Amino acid sequence: MSASPSGRPATWLQTSLSAWEPASWPVTADWRELVEGFFGSAEGQRLGKKMAARLAAGATIYPPRPLRALELTSLESVRVVILGQDPYHGPGQANGLAFSVAPGAAPPPSLRSIQAEVAQERQAYRLAPPDPMVAPTQGVFNADLTRWARQGVLLINSCLTVEEGCPASHSQLGWEVLTGKIIDAINRKQGPVAYLLWGRHAQNRRPCQEPAASGAPRLFLQCNHPSPLSARRGPVPFIGCGHFALANAFLLQHGACPIEW
């Protein structure tokens, strides 16, 4: 078992964040400069002090790997961006990817709506089924969305940590500065990128559409949040939005591989 610089077991082997040691959190090489620049900045230092204080006070903070989305999905590979608000706040749920849960955890209501929409689109648009070598053999949808992340779907929350039982508890601590820089970096990259913006919060984080900083093709798809409170309501219900098929059609149109949803 690997260890962090402090000698404690590496934080990504735990169920909650055990120490504020961002230098020990793995990310892909093309995210490293951006991440190190943030944590070395005044904003990053302020965030670190607040997070260290909460840990010292005994707070249980999720997930154990706040930067896991940047570990699994390189900047170069990003083809789809799905923006969430903050991690799930229940024990054993958050795994560092927006809307995803750790293996073995029951899918929360919003994720069940996503599951229902994927199933509906598979039937209506004949989406390619998941690869049986990487998908679970039981059922057609894995609530752990790591498989999406490995295909270039950046599943990123605006706020990357949360305290147990307290949704939005780390909102405005400073994470939004980092995630804003991440979105800006994506909008500067070459190649097509589809943004799936579900709900007002995600839509408010939308980058400039015309033109993308790189001049590369961009697709912005907007609808209600997949929460059961809004998933079937107007004006643009999540259920029936067709975003997964539309994203794949856009990627194919611009010479990129589609996602196996």
Sequence and secondary structure as in RCSB ss.txt:
>XXXX:A:sequence
MSASPSGRPATWLQTSLSAWEPASWPVTADWRELVEGFFGSAEGQRLGKKMAARLAAGATIYPPRPLRALELTSL
ESVRVVILGQDPYHGPGQANGLAFSVAPGAAPPPSLRSIQAEVAQERQAYRLAPPDPMVAPTQGVFNADLTRWAR
QGVLLINSCLTVEEGCPASHSQLGWEVLTGKIIDAINRKQGPVAYLLWGRHAQNRRPCQEPAASGAPRLFLQCNH
PSPLSARRGPVPFIGCGHFALANAFLLQHGACPIEW
>XXXX:A:secstr
  B TTSSB GGGSSS     GGGS   HHHHHHHHHHHHSHHHHHHHHHHHHHHHTT  EE S TTHHHHHS T
TT  EEEEESS   STTTB SSTT B TT    HHHHHHHHHHHHHHHHH      TTTS SSSS  SSTHHHHH
TTEEEEESS  EETTBTTTTTTSSHHHHHHHHHHHHHHSSS EEEEEESHHHHHT    SS TT   EEEEEE  
SSTTTTT SSS STT  HHHHHHHHHHHTT      
